Amino acid sequence: MEDLRLVPMAARHLDDLAALERICFAEPWTRAGLAAELSSKTAVFLVAELSGETAGYAGMHCVCGECYVDNVAVFPRFRRQGVGRALTRGLIERAGKQNAEFFTLEVRPSNTAAVALYESLGLRPAGRRKNFYRNPQEDALILTLFFHPPGGKEEKGEATVRDGSEILPV
């Protein structure tokens, strides 16, 4: 994976990402929707490039110390190669640099590979959203990673994960 690079989403990625959305999601974002994120001050969208090809992307919005993941998607031919892990880790690192209090996302409980990936990165169950997904209908599992400054000091970009027992149901 030494050829893998994470870069900020740019206009040159939009066609590939719109195609990826249609492959991965029942309700995909449009090219125009993705393009709108390029000028959003709260958006952090990363693209994984592998040997010069768009392999996947991930995006989140951070507001008032809260970072919410919108999507993590990887082209099928690049799955199981660490692309999703790298993208998610990249978002977590950027959330930490923004002094986020937490980083959270929703995932289908039936997507056991994604749940395992997110849990391996420190996210813990925080609740469920009833009937969140359609096509097929399914609840969403809310997974959250809480940050807090080490020793109570306000040090930009440094964070540790709270014990999972401190996570309250949403």
KOLGUBA-863050 format. One record per residue (C-alpha): residue number from 1; x, y, z. Coordinates in nm, 3 decimals, always signed. Last residue first. Example, Ala and Ser with C-alpha at 12.3 -4.5 7.8 and 13.67 -1.06 7.14 Angstrom:
<resi: 2 x: +1.367 y: -0.106 z: +0.714>
<resi: 1 x: +1.230 y: -0.450 z: +0.780>
REM end
This chain:
<resi: 170 x: -2.813 y: +0.838 z: +2.178>
<resi: 169 x: -2.686 y: +0.587 z: +2.431>
<resi: 168 x: -2.403 y: +0.716 z: +2.651>
<resi: 167 x: -2.038 y: +0.638 z: +2.592>
<resi: 166 x: -1.843 y: +0.639 z: +2.916>
<resi: 165 x: -1.819 y: +0.260 z: +2.923>
<resi: 164 x: -1.617 y: +0.274 z: +2.599>
<resi: 163 x: -1.321 y: +0.418 z: +2.793>
<resi: 162 x: -1.231 y: +0.757 z: +2.657>
<resi: 161 x: -1.000 y: +0.773 z: +2.361>
<resi: 160 x: -0.693 y: +0.990 z: +2.378>
<resi: 159 x: -0.630 y: +1.318 z: +2.209>
<resi: 158 x: -0.353 y: +1.536 z: +2.080>
<resi: 157 x: -0.425 y: +1.765 z: +1.785>
<resi: 156 x: -0.411 y: +2.090 z: +1.977>
<resi: 155 x: -0.307 y: +2.055 z: +2.338>
<resi: 154 x: -0.563 y: +2.177 z: +2.588>
<resi: 153 x: -0.444 y: +1.997 z: +2.898>
<resi: 152 x: -0.684 y: +1.782 z: +3.101>
<resi: 151 x: -0.418 y: +1.516 z: +3.154>
<resi: 150 x: -0.447 y: +1.407 z: +2.791>
<resi: 149 x: -0.709 y: +1.609 z: +2.602>
<resi: 148 x: -1.033 y: +1.425 z: +2.537>
<resi: 147 x: -1.160 y: +1.247 z: +2.232>
<resi: 146 x: -1.472 y: +1.031 z: +2.199>
<resi: 145 x: -1.501 y: +0.781 z: +1.914>
<resi: 144 x: -1.857 y: +0.701 z: +1.817>
<resi: 143 x: -2.047 y: +0.425 z: +1.641>
<resi: 142 x: -2.418 y: +0.464 z: +1.575>
<resi: 141 x: -2.573 y: +0.143 z: +1.444>
<resi: 140 x: -2.832 y: +0.226 z: +1.183>
<resi: 139 x: -3.160 y: +0.037 z: +1.166>
<resi: 138 x: -3.252 y: -0.140 z: +0.844>
<resi: 137 x: -3.479 y: -0.101 z: +0.544>
<resi: 136 x: -3.334 y: -0.248 z: +0.228>
<resi: 135 x: -3.350 y: -0.028 z: +0.024>
<resi: 134 x: -3.397 y: +0.217 z: +0.312>
<resi: 133 x: -3.168 y: +0.299 z: +0.603>
<resi: 132 x: -3.250 y: +0.478 z: +0.928>
<resi: 131 x: -3.525 y: +0.237 z: +1.035>
<resi: 130 x: -3.452 y: +0.305 z: +1.406>
<resi: 129 x: -3.132 y: +0.498 z: +1.473>
<resi: 128 x: -2.919 y: +0.303 z: +1.715>
<resi: 127 x: -2.690 y: +0.391 z: +2.003>
<resi: 126 x: -2.334 y: +0.467 z: +2.112>
<resi: 125 x: -2.148 y: +0.159 z: +1.992>
<resi: 124 x: -1.771 y: +0.212 z: +2.007>
<resi: 123 x: -1.519 y: +0.359 z: +1.765>
<resi: 122 x: -1.158 y: +0.274 z: +1.848>
<resi: 121 x: -1.008 y: +0.205 z: +1.505>
<resi: 120 x: -1.072 y: -0.171 z: +1.536>
<resi: 119 x: -1.437 y: -0.084 z: +1.606>
<resi: 118 x: -1.457 y: +0.099 z: +1.273>
<resi: 117 x: -1.310 y: -0.193 z: +1.080>
<resi: 116 x: -1.529 y: -0.452 z: +1.255>
<resi: 115 x: -1.843 y: -0.248 z: +1.183>
<resi: 114 x: -1.736 y: -0.208 z: +0.820>
<resi: 113 x: -1.682 y: -0.583 z: +0.775>
<resi: 112 x: -2.008 y: -0.661 z: +0.957>
<resi: 111 x: -2.221 y: -0.454 z: +0.722>
<resi: 110 x: -2.540 y: -0.609 z: +0.864>
<resi: 109 x: -2.530 y: -0.354 z: +1.148>
<resi: 108 x: -2.565 y: -0.084 z: +0.880>
<resi: 107 x: -2.338 y: +0.202 z: +0.971>
<resi: 106 x: -2.384 y: +0.547 z: +1.124>
<resi: 105 x: -2.093 y: +0.773 z: +1.209>
<resi: 104 x: -1.926 y: +0.961 z: +1.491>
<resi: 103 x: -1.612 y: +1.155 z: +1.581>
<resi: 102 x: -1.608 y: +1.325 z: +1.920>
<resi: 101 x: -1.486 y: +1.624 z: +2.116>
<resi: 100 x: -1.308 y: +1.757 z: +1.812>
<resi: 99 x: -0.987 y: +1.952 z: +1.865>
<resi: 98 x: -0.959 y: +2.026 z: +1.492>
<resi: 97 x: -0.637 y: +1.824 z: +1.482>
<resi: 96 x: -0.827 y: +1.533 z: +1.638>
<resi: 95 x: -1.093 y: +1.549 z: +1.368>
<resi: 94 x: -0.817 y: +1.550 z: +1.106>
<resi: 93 x: -0.663 y: +1.237 z: +1.255>
<resi: 92 x: -1.003 y: +1.065 z: +1.269>
<resi: 91 x: -1.067 y: +1.155 z: +0.904>
<resi: 90 x: -0.733 y: +1.009 z: +0.797>
<resi: 89 x: -0.796 y: +0.694 z: +1.004>
<resi: 88 x: -1.124 y: +0.649 z: +0.819>
<resi: 87 x: -0.954 y: +0.690 z: +0.482>
<resi: 86 x: -0.663 y: +0.461 z: +0.569>
<resi: 85 x: -0.897 y: +0.192 z: +0.703>
<resi: 84 x: -1.120 y: +0.213 z: +0.396>
<resi: 83 x: -0.815 y: +0.178 z: +0.168>
<resi: 82 x: -0.658 y: -0.110 z: +0.361>
<resi: 81 x: -0.651 y: -0.360 z: +0.074>
<resi: 80 x: -0.976 y: -0.549 z: +0.144>
<resi: 79 x: -1.156 y: -0.336 z: -0.114>
<resi: 78 x: -0.975 y: -0.184 z: -0.413>
<resi: 77 x: -1.160 y: -0.372 z: -0.690>
<resi: 76 x: -1.494 y: -0.294 z: -0.520>
<resi: 75 x: -1.440 y: +0.085 z: -0.531>
<resi: 74 x: -1.423 y: +0.219 z: -0.176>
<resi: 73 x: -1.678 y: +0.432 z: +0.007>
<resi: 72 x: -1.684 y: +0.611 z: +0.343>
<resi: 71 x: -1.970 y: +0.853 z: +0.373>
<resi: 70 x: -2.112 y: +1.138 z: +0.580>
<resi: 69 x: -1.901 y: +1.115 z: +0.894>
<resi: 68 x: -2.005 y: +1.353 z: +1.171>
<resi: 67 x: -1.742 y: +1.552 z: +1.359>
<resi: 66 x: -1.849 y: +1.748 z: +1.668>
<resi: 65 x: -1.621 y: +2.020 z: +1.805>
<resi: 64 x: -1.862 y: +2.303 z: +1.723>
<resi: 63 x: -1.918 y: +2.181 z: +1.366>
<resi: 62 x: -1.717 y: +1.921 z: +1.178>
<resi: 61 x: -1.853 y: +1.765 z: +0.860>
<resi: 60 x: -1.725 y: +1.437 z: +0.729>
<resi: 59 x: -1.607 y: +1.275 z: +0.410>
<resi: 58 x: -1.450 y: +0.956 z: +0.285>
<resi: 57 x: -1.322 y: +0.854 z: -0.055>
<resi: 56 x: -1.226 y: +0.557 z: -0.265>
<resi: 55 x: -0.971 y: +0.405 z: -0.502>
<resi: 54 x: -0.923 y: +0.696 z: -0.743>
<resi: 53 x: -0.635 y: +0.585 z: -0.961>
<resi: 52 x: -0.281 y: +0.729 z: -0.955>
<resi: 51 x: -0.117 y: +0.415 z: -0.818>
<resi: 50 x: -0.376 y: +0.413 z: -0.542>
<resi: 49 x: -0.550 y: +0.741 z: -0.475>
<resi: 48 x: -0.764 y: +0.773 z: -0.165>
<resi: 47 x: -0.980 y: +1.084 z: -0.166>
<resi: 46 x: -1.046 y: +1.290 z: +0.145>
<resi: 45 x: -1.343 y: +1.513 z: +0.226>
<resi: 44 x: -1.343 y: +1.748 z: +0.527>
<resi: 43 x: -1.649 y: +1.972 z: +0.520>
<resi: 42 x: -1.728 y: +2.255 z: +0.766>
<resi: 41 x: -1.613 y: +2.541 z: +0.542>
<resi: 40 x: -1.812 y: +2.404 z: +0.248>
<resi: 39 x: -1.670 y: +2.509 z: -0.089>
<resi: 38 x: -1.569 y: +2.164 z: -0.218>
<resi: 37 x: -1.877 y: +2.014 z: -0.052>
<resi: 36 x: -2.099 y: +2.161 z: -0.324>
<resi: 35 x: -1.915 y: +1.949 z: -0.581>
<resi: 34 x: -2.026 y: +1.631 z: -0.401>
<resi: 33 x: -2.388 y: +1.737 z: -0.423>
<resi: 32 x: -2.345 y: +1.834 z: -0.788>
<resi: 31 x: -2.193 y: +1.493 z: -0.867>
<resi: 30 x: -2.493 y: +1.336 z: -0.701>
<resi: 29 x: -2.493 y: +1.163 z: -0.364>
<resi: 28 x: -2.622 y: +0.810 z: -0.382>
<resi: 27 x: -2.944 y: +0.677 z: -0.229>
<resi: 26 x: -2.908 y: +0.298 z: -0.260>
<resi: 25 x: -2.534 y: +0.339 z: -0.203>
<resi: 24 x: -2.214 y: +0.172 z: -0.317>
<resi: 23 x: -2.211 y: +0.159 z: -0.696>
<resi: 22 x: -2.395 y: +0.489 z: -0.751>
<resi: 21 x: -2.167 y: +0.663 z: -0.499>
<resi: 20 x: -1.862 y: +0.525 z: -0.678>
<resi: 19 x: -1.980 y: +0.678 z: -1.006>
<resi: 18 x: -2.027 y: +1.016 z: -0.834>
<resi: 17 x: -1.679 y: +0.974 z: -0.686>
<resi: 16 x: -1.516 y: +0.906 z: -1.022>
<resi: 15 x: -1.686 y: +1.206 z: -1.186>
<resi: 14 x: -1.601 y: +1.432 z: -0.890>
<resi: 13 x: -1.231 y: +1.354 z: -0.855>
<resi: 12 x: -1.092 y: +1.631 z: -1.080>
<resi: 11 x: -1.299 y: +1.887 z: -0.886>
<resi: 10 x: -1.090 y: +1.818 z: -0.576>
<resi: 9 x: -1.120 y: +1.600 z: -0.266>
<resi: 8 x: -0.823 y: +1.652 z: -0.036>
<resi: 7 x: -0.553 y: +1.390 z: -0.086>
<resi: 6 x: -0.483 y: +1.054 z: +0.075>
<resi: 5 x: -0.210 y: +0.862 z: -0.104>
<resi: 4 x: -0.173 y: +0.486 z: -0.148>
<resi: 3 x: +0.135 y: +0.377 z: -0.347>
<resi: 2 x: +0.298 y: +0.231 z: -0.035>
<resi: 1 x: +0.000 y: +0.000 z: +0.000>
REM end
